[in-house]
Amino acid sequence: MTNFPAGNFQERIRSVLSHKTISLLALSVLLALVLVLASACGGSKANVRQEQPNAQPAAVDVTTATAIIRELPQYFEATGSLTGDEQTDVMPSIAGKVVAIGVDMGSYVKRGQMIVRLDDVDSKLRVQQQQAQLDQMKASLRQAEEKVGVRPGQSFDLNKIPEVSNAKVALDLAEKNLRRSEKLIESGDVSRAQYDQQRAQRDQLLQVYEAALSLARQNYAAVMTARANVASAESQLNLARRSLSYALVYSPIDGFITERNADLGEYVSPTSKVATVVRINPLRVRIDIPEQAIPAISVGQSVSVTTSAWPDKNFGGRIARVSPNVTPTSRTLTVEAEIENSNGALKPGQFATVRILQSRAQPAVLVPARAVRTESGVSRVFVIKDGHAQERVVQLGQTEGDLMQIKNGVAGDEQVATSNVDQLADGMAVRQ
């Protein structure tokens, strides 16, 4: 065992303790530093996770067009369906079997042109029967007129009948002789017996005259009856001929056949529709005008019409009729326009947009229709400035081809997005 001096031993102990203290302090500092670094790293990761959702989205590729300013006439615009100027369902006046057909769907017909013809054998027989009966009645009339001595169609005068005329002359002579005898009997120049004889003769001639009149009246009645029979037979013949004409079913108007319902050999009745004819020039279209626009509407005013079938064509027309009253529920005025359709391009039933000129041309801002996005009744346009989209809520006006009038929200010469409009939002970055 080695013995150390007491003083040296104490110093060595203090030295060892001093080194251990320094090591503990260093370890404590190192641990603290590690904790600080770990905390910093964890916080940085958390911040990264929090900032990711707010990261700026990628730019959207768009094409653009310049909003233009153009002189644009001011129109009132409304929609309606085109209808024929006249349309009629053709039905026969009599029943019968169809033996001939003159038209088909799409055929053009003139007024009076045959559509179908019915079997007319029975009708022809009725005409022949009525003609024979008329001839018989005319023969009876001639006999009656000859009996009383009048010519066909001559007025009837009883006093001109020979029997009546002769009886009247004899009666008048007897009346004169009787009056002369009345004067002479007072003076005694004529005896009472002679006077009574003349009076008896006068009374006899009066009876003859009255008998002649009675017979003439009977003959006159027979003539009138015969004439009435002739008139009745003529009426029956006319009815038979008219019924025969009904076997030919013709078009009442000029137009096109839209339906042909009858077939060859089919039996039709007066309630059967055999065809439908429509006149398509001009065409009619009805639209409703709001109450505030009524002062600008008048009969004869020019209108233009467009349809989806002919988007690049305008068809001219005029206001033909204006309703006298405003509809109470909608507060609109019904207006009917006639549209020229001489080439037949427009068809009844087509949906049409009608424009009525209201004022002279005025400057208007127009953008491509594809630049407008409409959702829930709100229309938006995105103006491109400095590489970003600016959302503008706009009010739309008239349509001019593929251009749309913008009443407010966009100025002339501004650039508007025309593609990927549904992907844009206000402030979003874009690439042109």
Beta strands, then each sheet from edge to edge (+ up, - down):
strand 1: 60-61
strand 2: 64-66
strand 3: 68-90
strand 4: 96-101
strand 5: 108-109
strand 6: 114-118
strand 7: 248-250
strand 8: 255-260
strand 9: 267-268
strand 10: 275-290
strand 11: 302-307
strand 12: 315-327
strand 13: 332-339
strand 14: 351-368
strand 15: 373-375
strand 16: 378-385
strand 17: 388-400
strand 18: 403-408
strand 19: 415-417
strand 20: 430-431
sheet 1: 1+ 20+
sheet 2: 2+ 19-
sheet 3: 5+ 8- 10+ 3- 14+ 11- 12+ 13-
sheet 4: 5+ 8- 10+ 3- 14+ 18- 17+ 16- 15+
sheet 5: 7+ 6- 4+ 9-
end
